[in-house]
């Protein structure tokens, strides 16, 4: 069974609400004021079933100019629109504005309903129909079937139902119920004993009772207590259905029309939108930079400024790339349609499509920016994800972050990421909780920088294995987590880009220059430590002739890495053989006694208390000994 949403559009008092009552037997005017004044102020909803078993939800959209924001909210999720024109009046200004709005919001399937046919004669009816057909030339309604009815008498209603059945059967594609759910809120109210109720058209996915979802842009999570579809309690609701949902953890005054219910961390709030904007051919306005506008998208109405990125101005019938700078936060998806109305006086001037729902602030007339927007406008989700990964030059975006930025489902993003990886366009680093992505272009640029940095480093530091891993991390990818950076380094080592020795990174061909200077310093150091035995001289007090002390320090570190010497303290070193011998003596003492004192160790090693303390602290560090509560007593570790 398909769930179909049909909307009405047309000038005030052309009989939209009466037509719906003739189709369904129900009056969609909910408020006392609506019924008293005979006009639809807010959105009205009802439904009827077709012979095929498909259920048609009908949205009665306000026709009055003052309620255009409600009209735009009602278009969300529509599969088909019935443009209602009274045969005794023909197309009116408000009808034209509705047509413009529907066209910009991407409505393609439509029926032209000539209502009140009982009030005019055949000749007049033919004349009105001819005028309407001329008016519709070049619009999405150009080839719409025409059905003549009288909602008041029931004339033509069966033919209208047949037309609806044919169009929805052949041309309306069933919505995706397996993707992430998204419900723009068009009404919110509370019922005593139940709490907060929201209503809207479920645009995609499935919502189940007991699901935990998030309300954007508010950011609060809420649990689904109960669901109603057309007045019936259900456990699940599907894309294409009009739904009322009872939620917990949120009060009525926290939510407003324009909020969106979706999975937690799936969308990202923004105060910027990159869009392709079209100015209506019928508009009397020219859009200039920084114009203040009313933005209508989904069920939201927000004030914004239009920053024109590729043109000085956009005139009637023209289009351009625009960054909308919003005055309130919003959460949207790429591909969402919108309408803009002039700030004052309020008149519809155009609309368009969201190209990037989470952009950075952009400057005007930047060729690279405009080219990127062109690519995003024409690209697939795979192209968009690749672009986000490429644009992230100093950090690695996770699959979860990409899903949030693009408002796609995790499964959709994972599929595109796998494809990009298979094509060799990106690298992917898998961790327990998420996977990190890195573009090959950024990777190559970073490798070039790293290679240049290491070449310069090796030329200065002849006697070092290479740069410390932590230094490279903080130089190039400090925003990337250390464990992810480790995986990245492993990939570079596996590719032969660099080699790693413990915590040092170098170019593959790099070798320590064990030249005359190295040999001279090594010999001097080993000789000094050998003669000193367990009396540890400060290295800075040893004479190395003309060799700079920083070179001596580098060679010292190499000797430590090669385990020829051991560092005991600041500038204090000794031969590894002496420490090994000391370890044997201390272990021997511990075999004889469970507890030994510093004085006993000093005497056994035949050295001073100060030097014995340095050796014992080293033994503590390698877990041969440990303190027994006091500074001077030790037991076996």
C-alpha positions as CSV (number, residue, x, y, z in Angstrom):
1,X,0.0,0.0,0.0
2,X,1.3,3.4,-1.0
3,X,0.9,6.4,1.3
4,X,0.2,9.4,-0.8
5,X,0.0,13.0,0.2
6,X,-2.1,15.4,-1.9
7,X,-2.2,19.2,-1.4
8,X,-4.6,21.8,-2.5
9,X,-3.6,25.3,-3.7
10,X,-5.5,28.2,-5.0
11,X,-7.0,31.6,-4.3
12,X,-9.1,32.3,-1.2
13,X,-12.7,31.3,-1.5
14,X,-12.2,29.1,-4.6
15,X,-13.6,26.1,-2.8
16,X,-10.6,24.1,-1.7
17,X,-12.0,23.1,1.8
18,X,-15.4,22.3,0.3
19,X,-13.7,20.2,-2.4
20,X,-11.9,18.2,0.2
21,X,-15.2,17.7,2.1
22,X,-16.7,16.4,-1.1
23,X,-13.8,13.9,-1.5
24,X,-13.6,12.7,2.1
25,X,-16.8,13.6,3.9
26,X,-14.8,15.6,6.4
27,X,-14.3,19.3,7.1
28,X,-10.6,20.3,7.5
29,X,-11.3,23.7,9.1
30,X,-10.3,23.0,12.7
31,X,-10.5,26.4,14.3
32,X,-13.6,28.3,15.3
33,X,-12.3,31.4,13.5
34,X,-11.8,29.4,10.3
35,X,-15.3,28.1,10.3
36,X,-16.8,31.5,11.3
37,X,-14.8,33.5,8.6
38,X,-15.0,30.7,6.0
39,X,-11.3,30.8,5.2
40,X,-8.5,28.3,6.0
41,X,-5.9,30.0,8.3
42,X,-3.8,27.0,9.3
43,X,-3.2,23.6,7.7
44,X,-6.1,21.1,7.7
45,X,-5.6,17.4,7.2
46,X,-7.8,14.4,6.3
47,X,-7.7,11.3,4.2
48,X,-9.6,8.9,2.0
49,X,-8.8,5.5,0.5
50,X,-8.6,4.6,-3.2
51,X,-10.0,1.4,-4.8
52,X,-6.4,0.2,-5.1
53,X,-6.0,0.2,-1.3
54,X,-3.7,3.2,-1.4
55,X,-4.4,5.8,1.3
56,X,-4.5,9.4,0.2
57,X,-3.8,12.0,2.9
58,X,-5.0,15.5,1.9
59,X,-3.6,18.8,3.1
60,X,-5.9,21.8,2.9
61,X,-3.5,24.7,2.3
62,X,-4.5,28.3,3.1
63,X,-5.2,30.5,0.1
64,X,-5.1,33.9,1.8
65,X,-1.9,35.9,1.2
66,X,-1.4,36.5,4.9
67,X,-1.1,32.7,5.5
68,X,1.5,32.0,2.8
69,X,3.9,30.6,5.5
70,X,1.3,27.9,6.4
71,X,0.9,27.2,2.7
72,X,4.6,26.5,2.2
73,X,4.6,24.3,5.4
74,X,1.8,22.3,3.8
75,X,3.7,21.5,0.6
76,X,6.3,19.5,2.5
77,X,6.1,15.9,1.5
78,X,3.4,16.4,-1.2
79,X,3.3,13.9,-4.0
80,X,0.6,15.7,-6.0
81,X,-1.1,19.0,-5.9
82,X,-4.6,20.0,-6.9
83,X,-4.7,23.6,-8.2
84,X,-8.2,24.7,-7.5
85,X,-9.6,27.5,-9.7
86,X,-13.1,28.8,-9.4
87,X,-14.8,28.7,-12.8
88,X,-16.6,32.0,-12.1
89,X,-13.4,33.9,-11.4
90,X,-10.5,32.2,-13.2
91,X,-6.8,32.5,-12.1
92,X,-6.3,35.2,-9.5
93,X,-3.1,36.8,-8.2
94,X,-2.9,34.5,-5.2
95,X,-3.3,31.5,-7.5
96,X,-0.3,32.7,-9.5
97,X,1.8,33.0,-6.3
98,X,0.8,29.5,-5.3
99,X,1.9,28.2,-8.7
100,X,5.3,29.9,-8.4
101,X,5.8,28.5,-4.9
102,X,4.8,25.0,-5.9
103,X,7.1,25.1,-8.9
104,X,10.1,26.3,-6.8
105,X,9.4,23.7,-4.2
106,X,9.7,20.9,-6.8
107,X,6.1,19.8,-7.1
108,X,5.9,18.1,-10.5
109,X,2.6,16.1,-10.5
110,X,-0.6,18.1,-10.5
111,X,-4.3,18.2,-11.4
112,X,-6.1,21.4,-12.4
113,X,-9.5,21.4,-10.8
114,X,-12.1,23.8,-12.2
115,X,-14.5,24.2,-9.3
116,X,-17.9,25.9,-9.1
117,X,-18.8,24.8,-12.6
118,X,-22.5,24.8,-11.6
119,X,-22.3,28.5,-11.4
120,X,-21.4,29.2,-15.0
121,X,-22.7,28.3,-18.5
122,X,-20.8,26.1,-21.0
123,X,-19.6,29.0,-23.1
124,X,-18.1,30.8,-20.1
125,X,-16.5,27.6,-18.9
126,X,-14.7,27.1,-22.2
127,X,-13.5,30.7,-22.2
128,X,-12.1,30.4,-18.6
129,X,-10.4,27.0,-19.4
130,X,-8.7,28.5,-22.5
131,X,-7.5,31.5,-20.4
132,X,-6.1,29.2,-17.7
133,X,-4.3,27.0,-20.2
134,X,-2.6,30.1,-21.7
135,X,-1.6,31.2,-18.1
136,X,-0.1,27.8,-17.4
137,X,2.2,27.7,-20.4
138,X,5.8,27.1,-19.4
139,X,4.9,26.1,-15.8
140,X,4.9,22.6,-14.2
141,X,1.1,22.7,-14.6
142,X,1.3,23.0,-18.4
143,X,0.4,19.3,-19.1
144,X,-1.8,18.8,-16.0
145,X,-5.1,17.0,-16.6
146,X,-8.1,19.3,-16.2
147,X,-11.1,18.0,-14.2
148,X,-14.4,20.1,-14.0
149,X,-16.3,19.8,-10.8
150,X,-18.8,21.3,-8.4
151,X,-17.8,20.6,-4.9
152,X,-21.1,21.9,-3.7
153,X,-23.3,19.5,-5.8
154,X,-20.8,16.6,-6.2
155,X,-20.6,17.1,-10.0
156,X,-17.3,15.6,-11.4
157,X,-16.1,14.2,-8.0
158,X,-16.0,10.6,-9.2
159,X,-14.0,11.7,-12.3
160,X,-11.6,13.6,-10.0
161,X,-11.1,10.5,-7.9
162,X,-10.4,8.4,-11.0
163,X,-7.8,10.9,-12.2
164,X,-6.1,10.9,-8.7
165,X,-6.1,7.1,-8.8
166,X,-4.5,7.0,-12.3
167,X,-1.9,9.6,-11.6
168,X,-0.8,8.1,-8.2
169,X,-0.8,4.6,-9.5
170,X,1.4,5.3,-12.6
171,X,3.6,8.3,-11.5
172,X,3.9,8.5,-7.7
173,X,7.0,6.6,-6.6
174,X,6.8,4.8,-3.2
175,X,8.9,6.7,-0.6
176,X,12.0,5.2,1.0
177,X,10.9,3.7,4.3
178,X,14.3,2.2,5.1
179,X,16.4,5.4,5.2
180,X,16.8,7.8,8.2
181,X,13.5,9.1,9.4
182,X,12.8,12.9,9.1
183,X,9.7,14.6,10.3
184,X,9.3,18.4,10.0
185,X,7.0,19.7,12.7
186,X,4.0,21.7,11.4
187,X,1.9,21.7,14.6
188,X,2.6,21.2,18.3
189,X,0.1,21.1,21.1
190,X,-0.5,19.3,24.4
191,X,-3.3,17.1,25.7
192,X,-4.0,16.6,29.4
193,X,-2.9,13.2,30.5
194,X,-0.8,12.7,27.4
195,X,1.6,15.6,27.2
196,X,3.2,17.0,24.1
197,X,1.9,16.1,20.6
198,X,3.6,17.0,17.3
199,X,2.2,16.5,13.8
200,X,3.8,16.5,10.4
201,X,4.4,14.6,7.2
202,X,7.0,11.9,7.6
203,X,9.3,12.6,4.6
204,X,11.5,9.5,4.8
205,X,12.2,6.4,6.8
206,X,10.1,4.7,9.6
207,X,9.4,5.8,13.2
208,X,8.5,3.2,15.8
209,X,7.0,3.4,19.2
210,X,9.7,3.6,21.9
211,X,12.3,5.0,19.4
212,X,14.6,7.7,20.8
213,X,14.9,10.6,18.4
214,X,16.3,14.1,18.6
215,X,14.5,17.4,18.0
216,X,16.5,19.8,15.8
217,X,17.7,22.5,16.2
218,X,16.8,22.4,19.9
219,X,19.2,19.4,20.4
220,X,17.1,17.5,23.0
221,X,16.4,13.8,22.7
222,X,12.9,12.6,23.2
223,X,11.2,9.2,23.3
224,X,8.2,8.2,21.1
225,X,5.4,7.4,23.5
226,X,2.6,6.7,20.9
227,X,1.9,7.3,17.2
228,X,-1.4,8.1,15.4
229,X,-1.9,7.9,11.7
230,X,-5.3,9.5,10.6
231,X,-6.7,9.1,14.1
232,X,-5.7,5.4,14.5
233,X,-3.1,4.2,17.1
234,X,-0.2,2.4,15.4
235,X,3.2,1.0,16.5
236,X,5.0,2.3,13.4
237,X,4.6,5.1,10.8
238,X,6.1,5.2,7.4
239,X,7.4,7.8,4.9
240,X,4.4,9.5,3.1
241,X,2.1,9.3,6.1
242,X,0.5,12.2,8.0
243,X,1.4,11.5,11.6
244,X,0.7,12.7,15.2
245,X,3.3,11.7,17.7
246,X,3.2,11.8,21.5
247,X,6.8,12.6,22.7
248,X,8.3,12.6,26.2
249,X,11.0,14.8,27.7
250,X,9.8,18.0,25.9
251,X,7.2,20.6,26.7
252,X,5.0,22.3,24.1
253,X,6.6,25.7,24.6
254,X,10.1,24.3,23.7
255,X,9.0,23.2,20.2
256,X,7.8,25.3,17.3
257,X,6.9,24.9,13.7
258,X,10.1,24.4,11.8
259,X,11.6,21.9,14.2
260,X,12.6,18.6,12.8
261,X,12.5,15.1,14.4
262,X,15.3,12.8,13.3
263,X,17.8,10.3,14.8
264,X,20.3,11.7,17.4
265,X,23.5,13.2,15.9
266,X,22.2,12.7,12.4
267,X,21.8,16.4,11.4
268,X,23.8,19.5,12.2
269,X,22.5,22.9,13.1
270,X,23.6,25.7,11.0
271,X,23.2,29.5,10.5
272,X,24.6,29.4,7.0
273,X,23.3,27.7,3.8
274,X,24.8,27.5,0.3
275,X,22.0,27.5,-2.2
276,X,21.2,27.8,-5.9
277,X,18.6,30.6,-6.0
278,X,16.1,31.3,-8.8
279,X,14.3,34.6,-9.1
280,X,10.8,34.2,-10.5
281,X,10.3,35.5,-14.1
282,X,7.1,37.2,-12.8
283,X,9.0,39.0,-9.9
284,X,9.3,42.8,-9.9
285,X,12.3,42.6,-7.7
286,X,16.1,42.4,-8.5
287,X,18.0,40.6,-5.8
288,X,21.1,42.5,-4.7
289,X,23.9,41.5,-2.3
290,X,23.0,41.5,1.4
291,X,19.2,41.8,0.8
292,X,17.1,40.8,3.8
293,X,14.6,38.0,3.1
294,X,12.1,35.6,4.6
295,X,13.3,32.0,4.1
296,X,10.6,29.3,4.0
297,X,11.8,25.7,3.9
298,X,10.1,22.6,5.2
299,X,8.0,24.0,8.0
300,X,10.5,26.7,8.9
301,X,10.2,30.5,8.4
302,X,13.5,32.3,9.2
303,X,14.9,35.8,8.4
304,X,18.2,35.8,6.5
305,X,20.6,37.9,4.4
306,X,21.5,36.9,0.9
307,X,25.2,37.0,0.0
308,X,25.5,36.7,-3.7
309,X,28.6,34.7,-4.5
310,X,28.8,34.8,-8.3
311,X,26.9,37.8,-9.4
312,X,26.4,41.5,-8.5
313,X,22.6,41.0,-8.8
314,X,20.0,38.4,-9.8
315,X,17.1,39.6,-11.9
316,X,13.7,38.1,-12.8
317,X,14.2,34.7,-14.6
318,X,17.8,34.5,-13.5
319,X,19.6,32.3,-11.0
320,X,22.8,32.3,-9.0
321,X,24.8,30.9,-6.2
322,X,24.0,32.5,-2.8
323,X,25.0,32.0,0.8
324,X,22.1,32.6,3.1
325,X,23.2,33.9,6.5
326,X,20.4,33.1,8.9
327,X,19.2,34.9,12.0
328,X,18.2,31.6,13.7
329,X,19.6,28.1,13.7
330,X,18.1,25.5,11.3
331,X,18.8,21.8,10.4
332,X,18.4,20.8,6.7
333,X,19.6,18.3,4.2
334,X,21.2,18.8,0.8
335,X,18.6,19.0,-1.9
336,X,15.9,20.6,0.3
337,X,13.8,23.1,-1.5
338,X,13.0,26.6,-0.3
339,X,11.1,29.8,-1.0
340,X,12.2,33.3,-0.4
341,X,9.9,36.3,0.1
342,X,11.0,39.9,0.1
343,X,11.3,41.3,3.7
344,X,8.9,44.2,3.1
345,X,6.5,44.3,1.4
346,X,6.1,40.5,1.8
347,X,6.0,39.1,-1.7
348,X,7.4,35.8,-3.1
349,X,10.4,36.6,-5.3
350,X,12.0,33.2,-5.8
351,X,13.3,29.9,-4.4
352,X,15.8,27.2,-5.0
353,X,17.6,24.2,-3.6
354,X,20.1,23.7,-0.7
355,X,23.5,22.7,-2.1
356,X,25.4,22.6,1.2
357,X,23.5,22.5,4.5
358,X,26.6,23.0,6.7
359,X,29.0,25.4,4.8
360,X,31.8,27.6,6.0
361,X,31.5,31.4,5.6
362,X,32.4,32.3,2.0
363,X,33.7,35.4,0.3
364,X,32.2,36.7,-3.0
365,X,33.6,36.0,-6.5
366,X,36.0,33.3,-5.4
367,X,36.4,31.0,-8.5
368,X,37.4,27.9,-6.5
369,X,34.3,28.4,-4.3
370,X,32.0,28.8,-7.3
371,X,33.5,25.7,-9.0
372,X,33.0,23.7,-5.8
373,X,29.3,24.8,-5.6
374,X,28.9,23.8,-9.3
375,X,30.2,20.3,-8.5
376,X,28.1,20.0,-5.4
377,X,25.0,21.1,-7.4
378,X,25.4,18.4,-10.0
379,X,27.1,15.7,-7.9
380,X,25.9,12.5,-6.3
381,X,26.1,11.8,-2.5
382,X,29.4,10.0,-3.2
383,X,30.7,13.3,-4.8
384,X,29.5,15.3,-1.9
385,X,31.1,13.0,0.7
386,X,34.4,13.0,-1.3
387,X,34.3,16.8,-1.3
388,X,33.8,17.0,2.4
389,X,36.7,14.6,3.0
390,X,38.9,16.5,0.6
391,X,38.1,19.9,2.2
392,X,39.1,18.6,5.6
393,X,42.8,19.1,5.2
394,X,44.0,19.2,8.8
395,X,41.7,16.5,10.4
396,X,40.2,13.2,9.5
397,X,36.4,13.2,9.4
398,X,34.6,10.1,10.8
399,X,31.8,8.3,9.0
400,X,29.5,9.5,11.8
401,X,30.6,13.2,11.3
402,X,30.0,12.8,7.5
403,X,26.5,11.5,8.2
404,X,25.8,14.5,10.4
405,X,27.2,17.0,7.9
406,X,25.3,15.6,5.0
407,X,22.2,14.5,6.9
408,X,22.5,11.1,5.2
409,X,22.0,7.8,7.0
410,X,25.1,6.0,8.4
411,X,24.5,3.1,5.9
412,X,24.3,5.5,3.0
413,X,27.6,7.2,4.0
414,X,29.3,3.8,4.8
415,X,28.4,2.6,1.3
416,X,29.8,5.7,-0.4
417,X,33.0,5.6,1.8
418,X,33.6,2.0,0.8
419,X,33.2,2.9,-2.8
420,X,35.6,5.8,-2.6
421,X,38.1,3.5,-0.8
422,X,37.8,0.8,-3.4
423,X,38.4,3.4,-6.1
424,X,41.6,4.5,-4.3
425,X,40.3,8.0,-3.7
426,X,40.4,7.9,0.1
427,X,42.1,6.0,2.9
428,X,40.0,4.7,5.8
429,X,41.2,3.9,9.3
430,X,38.9,1.7,11.3
431,X,38.6,2.1,15.1
432,X,36.2,0.4,17.5
433,X,33.6,3.1,17.6
434,X,34.0,4.8,14.2
435,X,36.0,4.9,11.0
436,X,38.2,7.8,10.0
437,X,38.5,9.0,6.4
438,X,41.5,10.8,4.7
439,X,41.6,12.0,1.0
440,X,44.5,10.7,-1.1
441,X,45.1,14.2,-2.4
442,X,45.5,15.5,1.1
443,X,47.6,12.4,1.9
444,X,50.0,13.1,-1.0
445,X,50.3,16.8,-0.1
446,X,51.0,15.8,3.6
447,X,53.5,13.1,2.6
448,X,55.4,15.7,0.5
449,X,55.5,18.1,3.5
450,X,56.6,15.3,5.8
451,X,59.4,14.2,3.4
452,X,60.7,17.7,3.1
453,X,60.6,18.3,6.8
454,X,62.4,15.0,7.5
455,X,65.0,15.8,4.8
456,X,65.7,19.1,6.5
457,X,65.8,17.4,9.9
458,X,68.2,14.7,8.8
459,X,70.5,17.3,7.3
460,X,70.7,19.2,10.7
461,X,70.7,16.2,13.0
462,X,73.1,13.7,11.6
463,X,73.2,11.6,14.8
464,X,69.5,11.1,15.4
465,X,67.3,8.2,14.2
466,X,64.7,10.8,13.1
467,X,62.0,13.1,14.4
468,X,60.0,12.0,17.4
469,X,56.5,10.8,16.5
470,X,54.9,13.2,18.9
471,X,56.6,16.2,17.2
472,X,55.4,15.1,13.8
473,X,51.9,14.6,15.2
474,X,51.8,18.1,16.6
475,X,53.4,19.6,13.5
476,X,51.0,18.1,10.9
477,X,47.9,16.5,12.3
478,X,47.5,17.7,15.8
479,X,43.6,17.6,15.5
480,X,43.8,13.8,14.8
481,X,43.6,11.5,17.8
482,X,46.9,9.8,18.7
483,X,45.6,6.3,18.2
484,X,44.3,7.2,14.8
485,X,47.6,9.0,13.9
486,X,49.4,5.7,14.8
487,X,47.2,3.9,12.3
488,X,48.1,6.5,9.7
489,X,51.8,6.2,10.4
490,X,51.5,2.4,10.1
491,X,50.1,2.9,6.6
492,X,53.0,5.2,5.6
493,X,55.5,2.7,6.9
494,X,53.8,-0.1,5.1
495,X,53.9,2.0,1.9
496,X,57.6,2.6,2.3
497,X,57.1,6.4,2.7
498,X,59.1,6.4,6.0
499,X,60.5,4.1,8.5
500,X,59.9,3.9,12.3
501,X,62.3,3.0,15.1
502,X,60.5,3.0,18.5
503,X,59.2,6.6,18.7
504,X,61.4,8.0,15.9
505,X,60.4,8.5,12.3
506,X,62.8,8.9,9.4
507,X,63.0,8.6,5.6
508,X,63.5,5.0,4.4
509,X,67.1,5.7,3.2
510,X,68.2,7.5,6.3
511,X,71.1,6.0,8.3
512,X,73.1,7.4,11.3
513,X,76.3,8.9,10.1
514,X,78.9,7.0,12.2
515,X,81.7,9.2,10.9
516,X,84.9,10.4,12.6
517,X,83.0,12.9,14.9
518,X,80.6,10.1,16.0
519,X,83.5,7.7,16.7
520,X,85.5,10.3,18.6
521,X,82.6,11.2,20.9
522,X,81.5,7.6,21.4
523,X,85.0,6.6,22.4
524,X,85.4,9.5,24.8
525,X,82.0,8.8,26.4
526,X,82.5,5.1,26.9
527,X,86.1,5.6,28.1
528,X,84.9,8.2,30.7
529,X,82.0,6.0,32.0
530,X,84.3,2.9,32.2
531,X,86.9,4.8,34.2
532,X,84.3,6.4,36.5
533,X,82.8,3.0,37.4
534,X,79.8,3.7,39.8
535,X,80.9,7.3,40.3
536,X,78.8,9.1,37.7
537,X,80.4,12.2,36.2
538,X,78.3,15.0,34.6
539,X,78.6,14.8,30.8
540,X,78.8,18.6,30.6
541,X,82.0,18.5,32.6
542,X,83.7,16.2,30.1
543,X,86.0,17.8,27.5
544,X,84.9,17.0,23.9
545,X,87.2,19.6,22.2
546,X,85.4,21.5,19.4
547,X,82.4,19.2,19.1
548,X,79.2,21.1,20.1
549,X,77.4,19.8,23.1
550,X,74.1,19.3,21.3
551,X,75.9,16.9,19.0
552,X,77.2,15.1,22.1
553,X,73.7,14.9,23.4
554,X,72.5,13.3,20.2
555,X,75.2,10.7,20.3
556,X,74.4,10.0,24.0
557,X,70.8,9.3,23.0
558,X,71.9,6.9,20.3
559,X,74.1,5.1,22.8
560,X,71.1,4.8,25.1
561,X,68.9,3.5,22.2
562,X,71.7,1.0,21.4
563,X,71.7,0.0,25.1
564,X,75.4,0.6,25.4
565,X,74.8,3.1,28.2
566,X,71.9,3.8,30.7
567,X,70.7,7.2,31.8
568,X,70.3,7.5,35.6
569,X,69.6,11.2,35.9
570,X,70.1,14.6,34.4
571,X,73.5,14.4,32.6
572,X,74.3,11.3,34.6
573,X,75.0,8.1,32.6
574,X,76.9,4.8,33.1
575,X,77.7,1.7,31.2
576,X,75.0,-0.9,30.8
577,X,77.4,-3.6,31.9
578,X,77.9,-1.8,35.3
579,X,74.1,-1.6,35.8
580,X,73.7,-5.3,34.9
581,X,76.4,-6.2,37.4
582,X,74.7,-4.0,40.1
583,X,71.4,-5.8,39.3
584,X,73.0,-9.2,40.0
585,X,74.4,-8.0,43.3
586,X,71.0,-6.5,44.4
587,X,69.1,-9.6,43.4
588,X,71.6,-11.7,45.3
589,X,71.0,-9.6,48.5
590,X,67.2,-10.0,48.0
591,X,67.6,-13.8,47.9
592,X,69.3,-13.7,51.3
593,X,66.9,-11.2,52.9
594,X,63.3,-10.2,52.2
595,X,64.1,-6.6,53.0
596,X,67.4,-4.7,52.3
597,X,68.4,-1.1,53.3
598,X,70.1,1.6,51.2
599,X,73.1,1.3,53.4
600,X,73.4,-2.5,52.6
601,X,73.1,-1.8,48.9
602,X,75.7,1.0,49.2
603,X,78.2,-1.3,50.9
604,X,77.6,-4.2,48.5
605,X,78.1,-1.9,45.5
606,X,81.1,-0.2,47.1
607,X,79.9,3.2,46.2
608,X,78.5,6.3,47.9
609,X,75.0,6.6,49.3
610,X,74.2,9.2,46.6
611,X,75.2,6.9,43.8
612,X,73.6,3.9,45.4
613,X,70.3,5.9,45.5
614,X,70.5,6.6,41.8
615,X,71.0,2.9,41.0
616,X,68.2,1.8,43.3
617,X,65.8,4.3,41.8
618,X,66.7,2.8,38.4
619,X,66.0,-0.7,39.8
620,X,62.6,0.5,41.0
621,X,61.9,1.8,37.4
622,X,62.6,-1.6,35.8
623,X,60.7,-3.4,38.6
624,X,63.5,-5.2,40.3
625,X,62.9,-3.5,43.6
626,X,60.2,-1.5,45.2
627,X,59.9,0.7,48.4
628,X,58.8,-0.9,51.6
629,X,57.1,2.2,52.9
630,X,60.3,4.2,53.6
631,X,62.8,5.9,51.3
632,X,65.7,3.7,52.6
633,X,64.2,0.2,52.5
634,X,63.6,-2.1,49.5
635,X,61.9,-5.5,48.9
636,X,61.8,-7.5,45.7
637,X,59.2,-6.1,43.2
